[in-house]
Amino acid sequence: MSTSTTLLLARHGQTIWHAENRYAGVSDIGLTDEGRAQAEALGRWAAVHRPDAVWTSPLSRAVATADPACRALGVTAHREPGLRECDFGVVEGRTLAEFAAEVPDAAEAFRADPVTYPFPGAEDPTAAAARGTRALRRIAAAHPGERVLVVAHNTLLRLVLCSLLSIPAREYRRVFPRLRNAAITELRLDKEGSAALLSLNVPCEPDRS
């Protein structure tokens, strides 16, 4: 039996702040109607593809996105604190454009290298990548040979993908411009620690991205 684990990574559904392109981070913002529809689409996807387990970030937008999949599978989601989104410091609840209008030099430095120059008061992106990577490795170790749906967050997952795929973290915004809400990114992890990206941003349903 294979000891590699397939992680089916999904960003949570749309929130009010994300609809306006505002950074949510650790702020516990609920889903919009569109976000709830995306969660239901993920549930229908899970009913067809039947992952063996579901894990989520502890933030409510991730838990709510995973709920329809859990109902379809008859399972309870495991909550993993290491999957929470990055703290964006002074930019929580704001757009990058608003921040740039106020502090243009800091915004330009972030755009050029978001790891060396994170937002003031923000979590260190390198530390966030490390905790997220540890979380995914713990999940993989708990489910050898299985397929696991993991519902988490846009920036955290992009940083973790860079970490696992040996891509410089500072490139996360360029290499992975965004993970679409409730779309599936398939990642294979083996017990030796190597990772393979099998698919990226695959919609749950043809009419949703």
Secondary structure, 3 states (H helix, E strand, C coil): CCCCEEEEEEECCCEHHHHCCCECCCCCCCECHHHHHHHHHHHHHHHHHCCCEEEECCCHHHHHHHHHHHHHHCCCCEECHHHCCCCCHHHECCCHHHHHHHCHHHHHHHHHCCCCCCCCCCCCHHHHHHHHHHHHHHHHHHCCCCEEEEEECHHHHHHHHHHHCCCCHHHHHHHCCCCCECCEEEEEECCCCCEEEEEEEECCCCCCC
